[in-house]
Amino acid sequence: MVDDDRPEVLLTGLLFYDLVLTGLGRPPTPGEEIWTAGMGCGPGGIANLAVAASRLGLRTSLATVFGDDFYGAHCRQVLAGQEGVDLTLSRVADGWHTPVTVALAHGHDRALVTHGQEPPYSQDVLMGNPPEACTALVHLEAEPRAWLAEAAANGTRIYADVGWDPTRRWSTDLLDQLALCHAFLPNEAEAMAYTRTDSALAALGTLAELVPVAVVTRGADGAIAVDQATGEYAEVPALDIDVLDATGAGDVFGASFVAASLGGWPLAERLRFAVLAAGLSVQHHGGALAAPGWYGVDRWWRSLRDPGLKREYAFLADRIPADVGPPVRHAPVTPPAPRP
């Protein structure tokens, strides 16, 4: 890692208060009531990336908006007080409530219902002149954000992902923003749609011409990546893990890939580490608080008995820090009552 005081990860985006329901058995149909076997709550949205990065020991700075309500206060306490995320760039908005999302997790995916409004402060207002940082993890949108070009110009390496396009136009204009980026990490469906290709490998080839590091995540099929700077290609399978809740797994993947990249690891190790962290996260409720951090990775490694996985992940013996931090706190069923 770097030896200066810059943030190692700079983040901005919309924060949600998440209520995740699991164990549905099947999706509900209109007019019926289903009792679930599991539930968890906590911060979500951009908080997924912030907690995942902070739990890997990265100095993490988050610019977001919190409502002046219970949900906002609870999320601030969890992020700053519990997880050590720097909220200097964030703001509390008077009279605006924190968006709330109910996630119905079923199988390897989930359905989301959100109540909320656009925040009163934009990303560009929150960032202002963005501070110098080692990396920024960003979500590319159709309309480019001004702060992104400024951050790239001052030496911040941009790691970007992208979301599903509800219009299904998949405008290739969005890919113009990759000129600012060091790495691009879309999922398979997004990568093929934006590149107009018919396979993850073909999409990766197209993206590798636009950005130094291209990664395509493939869910249960793992991930593939190319690093043009080193000439490396890597393909790794996913772990065979029962999925409780896939919320935020892609964010955990991205934060873990950045952590390994800051460590200067070979591409195959970066990819395996990100796949592992994302896989461990789907065993717990919620997005942000499901992130395993070094503590969870260390527990998995120490308990590993499979000889094949022992060989594939042998690099962890030299990568896991001596101090893996305290046990991580997972999403509670209900938030604790505020102290008087």
C-alpha positions in Angstrom: 0.0 0.0 0.0 1.0 3.6 -0.3 2.8 5.4 2.5 1.2 8.8 2.3 -2.0 10.2 3.9 -4.1 10.4 0.7 -7.3 8.4 0.6 -6.6 5.0 -0.9 -10.2 4.8 -2.2 -12.4 7.8 -3.0 -16.2 7.2 -3.4 -19.3 9.1 -4.2 -22.9 8.0 -4.9 -26.3 7.5 -3.5 -26.7 5.8 -0.1 -29.8 3.7 0.9 -31.1 2.2 4.0 -31.5 -1.5 3.0 -34.0 -4.0 4.5 -33.2 -7.4 3.0 -35.6 -10.4 3.2 -34.2 -13.9 2.5 -35.5 -17.5 2.6 -38.6 -16.7 0.4 -38.8 -20.1 -1.2 -40.4 -18.4 -4.2 -41.2 -14.9 -5.3 -44.6 -13.5 -3.9 -47.5 -13.0 -6.2 -50.0 -10.1 -6.0 -52.4 -10.5 -3.2 -50.5 -13.0 -1.1 -48.4 -12.8 2.1 -45.2 -14.8 2.4 -43.3 -15.2 5.7 -39.5 -15.2 5.3 -36.9 -17.2 7.1 -34.3 -14.4 7.3 -33.9 -10.6 7.4 -31.1 -8.1 7.8 -30.8 -4.3 7.7 -28.1 -1.7 7.3 -26.6 0.8 4.9 -26.6 0.0 1.2 -25.9 1.6 -2.2 -22.5 3.4 -2.2 -22.0 2.1 1.4 -21.4 -1.3 0.0 -18.2 -0.2 -1.6 -17.2 1.9 1.3 -17.5 -0.8 3.9 -15.9 -3.5 1.6 -12.9 -1.2 1.1 -12.5 -0.1 4.7 -12.7 -3.7 6.0 -9.7 -4.5 3.8 -7.7 -1.8 5.6 -8.0 0.9 2.9 -8.3 4.6 3.8 -11.7 5.2 2.4 -13.3 8.6 1.8 -17.0 8.8 1.0 -19.0 11.7 -0.4 -22.7 11.1 0.0 -25.9 12.6 1.3 -27.6 11.4 4.5 -31.2 12.3 5.4 -31.9 14.1 8.7 -33.8 11.0 9.9 -33.3 7.9 11.9 -32.1 6.0 8.8 -29.5 8.6 8.0 -28.2 8.8 11.6 -28.0 5.1 11.9 -26.1 4.8 8.6 -23.6 7.6 9.6 -22.9 5.8 12.9 -22.3 2.5 11.2 -20.0 3.9 8.5 -18.0 6.4 10.5 -18.3 4.9 14.1 -18.2 1.2 13.3 -16.4 0.9 10.0 -14.0 3.8 10.1 -15.1 5.4 6.8 -14.1 9.1 6.4 -17.3 11.2 5.9 -15.7 14.6 5.7 -17.0 15.1 2.1 -20.5 13.9 3.0 -23.5 16.1 4.0 -26.7 15.8 6.0 -29.7 17.3 4.1 -32.4 19.0 6.2 -35.9 17.9 5.4 -34.8 15.1 3.0 -35.2 11.5 4.0 -32.7 8.7 3.4 -33.9 6.4 0.5 -35.1 3.1 1.8 -34.9 -0.1 -0.3 -36.6 -3.4 0.4 -34.7 -6.3 -1.2 -36.4 -9.7 -1.8 -33.5 -12.1 -2.2 -34.4 -15.3 -4.1 -31.8 -17.7 -5.5 -28.8 -16.0 -7.1 -30.7 -12.7 -7.6 -33.0 -10.3 -5.9 -35.8 -7.9 -6.6 -35.7 -4.3 -5.2 -38.4 -1.8 -4.2 -37.1 1.7 -3.3 -38.8 4.7 -1.8 -36.9 8.0 -2.1 -36.1 11.2 -4.0 -33.0 12.6 -5.7 -30.6 14.1 -3.2 -30.4 17.9 -2.9 -26.6 17.8 -3.6 -25.1 16.4 -6.7 -21.9 14.3 -6.9 -20.1 17.3 -8.4 -21.2 19.6 -5.5 -20.2 17.0 -2.9 -16.8 16.5 -4.4 -16.0 20.1 -5.3 -12.3 20.0 -6.2 -11.8 16.3 -5.5 -9.0 15.5 -3.1 -6.0 13.7 -4.5 -6.5 9.9 -3.9 -4.8 6.7 -5.0 -8.0 5.3 -6.6 -11.6 6.2 -7.1 -14.3 3.6 -7.5 -17.1 5.0 -9.7 -20.4 4.1 -11.3 -20.5 5.4 -14.9 -23.7 7.1 -16.0 -24.9 8.4 -19.3 -24.2 12.0 -18.3 -20.4 12.3 -17.4 -19.6 13.8 -14.0 -17.3 16.8 -14.0 -15.4 15.6 -10.9 -14.3 12.4 -12.6 -12.1 14.3 -15.2 -10.7 16.4 -12.4 -9.8 13.4 -10.3 -8.2 11.6 -13.2 -6.2 14.7 -14.1 -4.7 14.9 -10.5 -3.5 11.3 -10.7 -6.3 9.4 -9.2 -6.7 6.0 -10.9 -10.3 5.4 -11.8 -11.9 2.0 -11.4 -15.3 2.0 -13.0 -18.4 -0.2 -13.3 -21.8 0.4 -14.9 -25.4 -0.5 -14.3 -28.2 -2.1 -16.2 -29.7 0.3 -18.8 -33.5 0.2 -18.3 -33.9 1.9 -21.7 -32.0 -1.0 -23.3 -30.4 1.4 -25.7 -26.9 0.6 -24.3 -25.4 3.7 -25.8 -21.8 3.2 -26.8 -21.3 6.9 -26.0 -20.9 5.8 -22.4 -17.7 4.0 -23.3 -16.1 7.3 -24.2 -15.7 7.8 -20.5 -13.3 4.9 -20.3 -10.6 7.3 -21.6 -10.5 8.6 -18.1 -10.3 5.1 -16.5 -7.6 2.7 -15.4 -10.0 -0.2 -15.1 -13.5 -1.2 -16.1 -15.4 -4.0 -14.3 -18.8 -4.6 -15.9 -20.8 -7.9 -15.6 -21.2 -10.2 -18.5 -24.6 -8.9 -19.6 -23.6 -5.3 -19.4 -20.2 -5.9 -21.2 -21.8 -7.7 -24.1 -24.6 -5.2 -24.5 -22.3 -2.1 -24.5 -19.8 -3.7 -26.9 -22.4 -5.4 -29.2 -20.8 -8.8 -28.8 -22.2 -12.2 -28.2 -19.8 -13.6 -25.5 -18.0 -12.5 -22.4 -14.6 -13.2 -24.1 -15.4 -11.1 -27.1 -16.6 -8.3 -24.9 -13.4 -8.4 -22.9 -11.4 -8.2 -26.1 -13.3 -5.0 -27.2 -13.0 -3.4 -23.8 -9.3 -4.2 -23.5 -8.7 -1.8 -26.4 -10.4 1.0 -24.5 -9.0 0.8 -21.0 -5.7 -0.6 -19.5 -7.4 -3.2 -17.2 -10.6 -4.8 -18.4 -12.6 -7.2 -16.2 -15.8 -9.0 -17.0 -17.6 -10.7 -14.0 -19.7 -13.7 -14.8 -21.5 -14.5 -11.6 -21.6 -18.3 -11.0 -19.0 -18.7 -13.8 -16.4 -16.5 -12.1 -14.5 -13.7 -14.0 -12.1 -13.0 -16.8 -9.7 -10.1 -17.1 -6.9 -8.6 -19.2 -4.2 -6.2 -18.0 -2.7 -4.4 -21.1 0.2 -2.9 -19.0 1.6 -6.3 -18.0 0.2 -8.4 -20.8 -1.6 -10.7 -18.4 -4.8 -12.6 -19.1 -6.6 -14.4 -16.3 -9.7 -16.5 -16.0 -10.9 -17.9 -12.6 -14.0 -19.9 -11.6 -16.4 -18.9 -8.9 -16.4 -20.7 -5.6 -19.1 -23.4 -5.0 -21.0 -21.4 -2.3 -24.6 -21.4 -1.3 -26.1 -18.0 -1.9 -28.2 -16.4 0.8 -28.2 -12.9 -0.6 -26.4 -11.6 -3.7 -27.0 -7.9 -2.8 -23.7 -6.0 -3.1 -21.6 -8.9 -4.3 -20.4 -6.9 -7.3 -19.4 -4.0 -5.1 -17.4 -6.4 -2.8 -15.7 -7.7 -6.0 -14.7 -4.2 -7.1 -13.4 -3.1 -3.7 -11.4 -6.3 -3.3 -9.9 -6.0 -6.8 -8.8 -2.5 -6.0 -7.2 -3.6 -2.7 -5.2 -6.3 -4.5 -4.3 -3.9 -7.3 -2.9 -1.4 -4.7 -0.8 -4.2 -3.4 0.7 -4.8 -6.8 -0.5 -8.4 -7.1 -0.4 -10.4 -10.3 -3.7 -10.3 -12.3 -4.7 -13.9 -11.5 -4.3 -13.2 -7.8 -6.3 -10.0 -8.0 -9.1 -11.8 -9.8 -9.1 -14.8 -7.4 -9.1 -12.6 -4.4 -12.1 -10.5 -5.7 -14.0 -13.7 -6.6 -13.4 -15.1 -3.2 -14.4 -11.9 -1.3 -17.6 -11.6 -3.4 -18.4 -15.3 -2.8 -18.0 -15.0 0.9 -20.3 -11.9 0.9 -23.3 -13.8 -0.5 -23.4 -16.0 2.6 -24.7 -13.1 4.7 -27.6 -10.6 4.6 -27.3 -7.2 3.1 -24.7 -5.5 0.9 -22.4 -3.3 3.0 -22.3 -5.4 6.2 -21.9 -8.7 4.3 -18.3 -7.7 3.1 -15.9 -10.2 4.7 -12.8 -8.0 5.0 -9.5 -9.5 5.9 -11.1 -11.1 9.0 -13.5 -13.1 6.9 -10.8 -14.0 4.3 -8.5 -15.2 7.0 -11.2 -17.4 8.7 -11.9 -19.0 5.3 -8.3 -19.6 4.6 -7.6 -21.1 8.0 -10.6 -23.5 7.7 -9.9 -24.5 4.1 -9.5 -28.3 3.6 -10.0 -28.7 -0.1 -6.5 -29.5 -1.6 -7.4 -28.0 -5.0 -8.4 -24.7 -3.5 -5.4 -24.7 -1.2 -3.2 -24.8 -4.2 -5.2 -22.1 -6.1 -5.3 -19.8 -3.2 -1.8 -20.5 -1.7 -0.8 -16.9 -2.4 -3.0 -15.9 0.5 -0.5 -17.3 3.0 1.8 -14.4 2.0 -0.9 -11.8 1.4 -3.1 -11.9 4.6 -1.8 -9.3 7.0 -0.7 -10.2 10.5 -3.5 -8.1 12.0 -6.8 -9.0 10.2 -8.8 -6.7 12.5 -11.7 -7.5 14.8 -14.6 -9.8 13.8 -16.8 -8.1 11.3 -20.3 -7.2 12.2 -23.0 -8.5 9.9 -26.4 -7.0 9.3 -28.7 -7.2 12.3 -32.4 -8.1 12.0 -33.2 -4.7 13.5 -30.9 -1.8 14.2 -29.9 -1.3 17.8 -31.9 1.3 19.8 -30.1 4.7 19.9 -28.4 5.5 23.1 -30.0 8.2 25.3 
